Amino acid sequence: MTQTLIVDTDTASDDAVALIMALRAPEVRVVAITIVAGNVPLSQGSRNARYTVELCGSEVPVYEGAARPLLREAYSATYFHGEDGLGDQGYPPPRTPAAPGHAATVLVNTIRAHPGLTLVTLGPLTNVALALLQAPDVASLVGRCVVMGGAACTVGNVTPAAEYNIWCDPEAARICFRSGMAIEMVGWELCRGAACLNEADIARCRALDTPRAHFAVDCNATALHANRRLFGENGIGLPDPTAMAVALDPTMAIRKSRHRVDVECEGTLTRGMTVVDELDVVRRGLGNAGGWPAEDAAREPNVTVCWELDVRRFKEMLFRSLA
């Protein structure tokens, strides 16, 4: 059975690799790509997505959406991905323009046209929140919403408490997490350690000797150095491809469980923290003193938290998409 996907992304280097995985996956139809500001400004993210689509020989339409968070100032991650988000390799502009229409409206219309589809989010959740504010009913029409975002009971990558995508627009993330949508959270921590592309993995990519394989390595050149300098990782971290792997094959998450998850919007030190009730204390009425809304104690867990990735199979999927 063909899987229908719509991808919302702030296209930088790891996003581009994730798009390749989706566009090259067998029995998967990507019906639209929507762009949000995040890693790079909106226009640059759109350009990068359209370049990647063309690299894959695809004609999937790319729609532009929110140019800034709902309430916050925009904060890009060009320090990590390069000024153009693709490692400053000088890639030419795409031939295809952005498709007409705002991403939020496109999300609403596409979800209604394809109930049960999989929504994959690779950037801040601004577009998705705007879609939910416009049409709250679409939350129940999404079969799976795989979110690359958050850090489940672990350290963040933009502050000690928060992962970048959620931190950028915590209010949007809170709207999404409280919407009733079937969210699967793939935190940034799943791309660390053995999941990084090490020297042998990079050499294997080069040996494939395809334009996609070389692009996947080259566009992550800046990210490779930043990953070493900032996080002490010996390789290319690919958070968005790990989420895409889970979206394409749910069994890639070899340990997952459902929990109450909310997003901190008011904290001085914890803006954007994904607060995972791993021990179920809120539902059992033990966590209300910590500031959770009283009504949360009666609510069921709202998010499937992915704790562990099948690293070997993830890399095999990645290499197949680049071949």
Salt bridges, closest charged atoms under 4 A:
ASP14 OD1 - HIS81 NE2 3.98
GLU54 OE1 - ARG95 NH1 3.82
GLU73 OE2 - ARG68 NH2 3.85
ASP137 OD1 - ARG112 NH2 2.91
GLU171 OE2 - ARG72 NH2 2.70
GLU184 OE2 - ARG144 NE 2.69
ASP201 OD2 - LYS315 NZ 2.59
ASP209 OD1 - HIS214 NE2 2.87
ASP218 OD1 - ARG206 NH2 2.56
GLU233 OE2 - ARG192 NE 2.78
ASP249 OD2 - ARG313 NH2 2.50
ASP262 OD1 - ARG174 NE 3.81
ASP262 OD2 - ARG178 NH2 2.75
GLU266 OE1 - ARG174 NH2 3.38
ASP280 OD2 - ARG283 NH2 3.23
ASP296 OD1 - ARG260 NH2 3.87
ASP296 OD1 - ARG299 NH1 3.10
GLU300 OE1 - ARG283 NH1 3.02
GLU308 OE1 - ARG255 NE 3.58
ASP310 OD2 - ARG313 NH1 3.66
GLU316 OE2 - ARG204 NH1 3.04
